[in-house]
Amino acid sequence: MTFHIFLQSRENSTRYPKKILKKICGKTVFQLIVERLENINDSKIFLITGPKEKNDKLIKESLDYGIEYFSGSENNVLDRFHNAIQKFNSKKIIRITGDCPLIDYELINSTQTIFNKNNYDLINNYSPRTFPHGYDFEIFDDDVIKITWEKISQTFNDKHTFESSIIPPMKFVLDSSLFSIYNILNTSNQSFFRLTLDYFEDFKLINKIYDKLYLKNQNFSSKEIFSLFKLYPDLLKINQKYVQFHALELEKFIQTNSSHS
């Protein structure tokens, strides 16, 4: 059965507006994410976004790229996902967000195998976190969203209040005991690497990574990224101020590899 990749993104991100449409190596962040997602086995990509009038440029970009989209609630991403699952008749879903331009498609491919061979309702790679920020994903069955949607929506008195409330799709799932959840652990702790796109400094770092790797290999791997950091550890100083956890580990990595370079 084909996995449906739900690329969750919208234009009006609060910390770095319209980041999904910023250009790196002549392509938008959206295009670059899609290129990496195209390496995922047995899958089809969908854009899952907010209201049409607020995301018209992103939707056009998606359609130009031949990717179907679903436009739903601005704040209630759980409701957005629930309705998208109904529209696309999705059974097995991979969720990726628009702040992951360096998403590790090889890791997702290996996780698909684990998901197919077991009876887990959901697999994630960040609870607890051992992979870099910016590699986050989940693989789950449609029932995970359907059951969660039913339980949470019943706690609201009216449909409008529910649809306009800020409800992420995964918090209830990960906090509850209703589902069989498995966490992928990295062979070594790389949680101190910040490769997500939330701020301008994150964009500068990701831009540098693409500048150095993309022309040689459009589908460059995580291994190539970390080899780059060992050669140019000062790159990690670009967005170092946003590394909240394991800051000492990051500083140690920079210092150790600076002495070797």
C-alpha positions in Angstrom: 0.0 0.0 0.0 1.3 3.5 -1.0 2.4 5.8 1.8 0.8 9.3 1.6 3.4 11.9 2.5 1.6 14.9 4.2 3.8 17.9 3.8 2.4 20.3 6.4 3.2 23.8 5.5 1.8 27.3 5.2 3.0 30.7 4.1 2.5 32.9 7.1 4.8 31.2 9.6 5.3 33.5 12.6 9.0 33.4 13.3 10.2 33.5 9.7 7.3 34.5 7.3 7.1 32.8 3.9 10.1 30.7 4.6 8.7 27.9 2.5 9.0 30.1 -0.6 12.5 31.4 0.1 15.0 30.4 -2.6 18.2 28.4 -2.2 20.2 27.4 -5.2 17.6 28.9 -7.4 14.7 26.8 -6.0 12.2 27.4 -3.3 12.5 25.6 0.0 9.2 23.8 -1.0 10.8 22.5 -4.2 13.9 21.3 -2.3 11.9 19.5 0.3 9.8 17.8 -2.4 13.0 16.7 -4.2 14.2 15.0 -1.1 10.8 13.4 -0.4 10.7 12.0 -3.9 13.4 9.6 -2.8 11.0 7.9 -0.3 9.8 4.5 -1.3 6.2 3.6 -2.4 4.9 7.1 -1.7 2.8 10.0 -3.0 3.3 13.6 -1.8 0.5 15.9 -0.8 0.6 19.5 0.4 -1.5 20.0 3.6 -1.9 23.7 4.1 -4.1 26.4 5.7 -6.8 28.6 4.1 -6.5 29.2 0.3 -6.5 32.9 0.5 -3.5 32.9 2.8 -1.5 30.3 0.9 -2.3 31.0 -2.7 1.4 31.3 -3.8 2.3 28.0 -2.0 -0.7 26.3 -3.5 0.2 27.5 -7.0 3.8 26.2 -6.4 2.4 22.8 -5.4 0.1 22.6 -8.5 2.9 23.7 -10.8 4.9 20.8 -9.3 2.1 18.3 -9.9 1.3 17.9 -6.3 -2.3 17.7 -5.0 -3.1 19.9 -2.0 -5.6 20.1 0.8 -6.5 23.5 2.3 -8.0 23.4 5.8 -8.0 25.1 9.2 -5.3 27.7 10.0 -4.8 26.6 13.6 -6.3 23.2 14.0 -3.9 21.0 12.2 -5.5 17.9 13.6 -8.7 18.8 11.9 -6.8 19.7 8.7 -5.2 16.2 8.7 -8.5 14.5 9.5 -10.2 16.1 6.6 -7.2 15.5 4.2 -7.3 11.8 5.1 -11.0 11.7 4.2 -10.3 13.5 0.9 -7.3 11.4 -0.3 -8.5 8.1 1.3 -5.1 7.9 3.0 -4.3 4.7 5.0 -0.6 5.0 5.8 0.7 8.5 6.4 4.2 10.1 6.7 4.1 13.6 8.2 6.8 16.1 7.3 6.7 19.8 8.1 7.9 22.7 5.9 10.7 23.5 8.3 12.8 20.4 7.3 14.7 21.2 4.1 17.3 18.6 5.0 14.9 15.8 5.9 16.7 12.4 5.9 14.9 10.3 3.3 17.1 7.3 3.9 16.1 7.3 7.6 12.4 7.4 6.5 12.9 4.6 4.1 14.4 2.3 6.8 11.6 3.3 9.2 9.0 2.3 6.6 10.4 -1.2 6.7 10.0 -1.3 10.5 6.5 0.0 10.2 5.5 -2.5 7.6 6.9 -5.5 9.6 5.3 -4.6 12.9 1.9 -3.6 14.3 2.8 -0.1 15.6 0.2 2.6 15.3 2.8 5.3 15.0 6.6 5.5 14.7 8.5 8.8 15.3 12.2 9.8 15.7 12.1 12.6 18.2 10.4 11.4 21.4 13.0 11.2 22.9 15.2 13.1 20.5 18.5 11.6 19.3 18.4 12.9 15.7 19.0 16.6 14.7 16.3 19.2 14.9 15.0 19.3 11.3 14.8 15.5 10.8 11.5 15.1 12.5 8.8 12.8 11.1 6.1 10.4 12.0 4.7 7.3 10.2 1.2 6.3 11.3 -2.1 4.7 10.4 -5.1 6.8 9.5 -7.0 5.5 12.6 -4.5 7.4 14.8 -5.9 10.7 13.5 -9.5 9.5 13.2 -9.6 8.3 16.9 -7.8 11.4 18.1 -10.1 13.7 16.2 -13.2 12.0 17.5 -12.0 12.2 21.1 -10.9 15.8 21.0 -13.7 17.2 19.0 -16.2 15.7 21.5 -14.8 18.0 24.2 -15.9 21.1 22.4 -19.4 22.6 22.5 -19.5 23.7 18.9 -17.8 23.0 15.6 -16.5 26.6 15.0 -14.7 26.7 18.3 -13.1 23.4 17.6 -12.0 24.3 14.1 -10.5 27.6 15.2 -8.6 26.2 18.2 -4.9 25.6 18.1 -4.6 21.8 18.1 -1.5 20.0 16.8 -2.0 16.6 15.3 0.4 14.6 17.4 0.4 15.9 21.0 -2.6 13.9 22.2 -1.3 10.8 20.4 2.1 10.9 22.1 0.7 11.7 25.5 -2.0 9.1 25.5 -1.8 5.3 26.1 -4.3 4.5 23.4 -1.7 3.8 20.7 1.2 1.5 20.2 4.1 3.9 19.6 7.7 3.2 18.7 10.6 5.7 18.7 13.6 5.4 16.4 16.8 5.9 18.2 20.0 7.1 16.5 23.2 5.2 16.8 24.8 8.3 18.4 23.2 11.3 19.9 23.0 14.1 17.3 20.2 16.1 19.0 22.5 19.1 19.4 22.6 19.7 15.6 20.1 22.3 14.6 19.0 21.8 10.9 15.5 23.1 11.1 14.2 26.3 9.5 12.6 28.6 12.0 14.7 31.7 11.9 16.8 33.7 9.4 20.0 32.3 10.9 18.7 28.8 10.3 18.1 29.8 6.6 21.7 31.1 6.4 23.1 27.7 7.6 20.9 25.6 5.4 21.7 27.9 2.4 25.5 27.3 3.1 24.9 23.5 3.3 23.1 23.5 -0.1 25.8 25.7 -1.7 28.5 23.3 -0.7 26.7 20.0 -1.4 23.8 20.4 -3.8 25.6 20.9 -7.1 27.7 17.8 -6.5 24.8 15.6 -5.5 21.2 16.8 -5.6 20.2 14.0 -3.2 23.1 14.5 -0.7 22.9 12.4 2.4 23.0 13.0 6.1 26.5 11.5 6.1 27.6 14.2 3.6 26.2 16.9 5.9 28.0 15.7 9.0 31.3 15.3 7.0 30.8 18.9 5.9 30.5 20.0 9.5 33.7 18.2 10.5 35.5 20.1 7.7 33.8 23.4 8.4 32.6 23.3 12.1 32.3 27.1 12.2 29.2 26.7 10.0 27.4 25.6 13.2 28.0 28.9 14.8 25.6 30.6 12.4 22.5 29.5 14.3 24.2 28.4 17.5 22.3 30.9 19.7 19.0 28.9 19.0 20.4 25.6 20.3 18.5 25.4 23.6 19.4 21.9 24.7 22.8 20.2 24.6 24.5 23.5 23.9 27.7 22.2 25.6 27.8 19.2 23.2 27.6 21.5 20.2 30.3 23.8 21.5 32.5 20.7 22.2 31.9 19.5 18.6 32.8 22.8 17.1 36.0 23.2 19.2 37.1 19.6 18.6 36.8 19.8 14.9 38.2 23.3 14.7 41.4 22.0 16.2 41.5 19.3 13.5 40.8 21.5 10.5 
